[in-house]
């Protein structure tokens, strides 16, 4: 929940080994302890477990060096710390290196405090545009402030994420902030346009309503302009998690696989500290091909067209908020931010 004071969170780094079967189409597992995470036998078992101290609210692959050996060691994460007392100095970004989540010190992120609203607030999603740029989105507005999406530049050479990041542009969510005052954007997907070279089509998902909004950016051109740029967000569809999943949030993250034209997402439930229930979530995919890279496809989506989805996997003890890499180079990633006292966060890798 926005502006909820977080307790110190323990992030468990879990690396899974598979039995060589495909994730897509696998059913959900049964309940059990935290170590099971409801994966079926076809998903293998945990190989090892490590710990770190950061929640994960979004993940994006570093595809500059993607092989089976490096996939689990090459990812950029965002942490959803707030611009409030006690959290201002906490890290906003981290990398996954050698199967360990490591913070990127705020001092190594150029431009992190340059915007008029100060340091980032409640980063909930991130996606990779190309070998140079990423986008990272705040959950939304709070009392007329924030509601930003940051264009982040990195050195395009392999493993250069470790050398720091630079915020080169700040966008705002919508031309009129009042139109999105109640939105909480936790899903972000990106794809290079096949129509207009150098531009990218962006998909933002509101966690509760499941509404999907689309816009287009030109990173190179936008980075040359001063000040904020308001994004013209257009409603293009809606995802509604089935009631039997018992997830209050239809979108906790999104990931688009350009090669297979598939949109993935995760629905989650955050029962709160006072509830006896455990956080839980369900990863899903759109049942029909999606073409985020195709401008005409996006324009032709009637608003708000319902996007049919099917379940891929249940997590009975984790509020998964970061997914990336589905069906890319034999690897998948997901990370949780359980936001509940006494409940550890998790980071998982499977190939």
Secondary structure, 3 states (H helix, E strand, C coil): CCCCCCCCCCEEEEEEECCCCCCCCCCCCCCCCCCCCCCCHHHCEEEEEEEECCCCCEEEECHHHCCCCCHHHCEEEECCCCCCCCCCCCCCEEEEECCEEEEECHHHEECCCCCCCCCCCCEEEEEECCCCEEEEEECCEECCEECEEEEEECCCCCCHHHHCEEEEEEEEECCCHHHHCCCCEEEEEEEECCCCCCCEEEEEEECCCCEEEEEEECHHHHCCCCCCEEECCEEEEECCCCHHHCCCEEEEEEEEECCCCEEEEEEEECCCCCCCCCCEEEEEEECCCCCCCCHHHHHHCCCCCECCEEEEEEECCCCEEEEEEEEECCEEEEEECCCCCCCCEEEEEEC
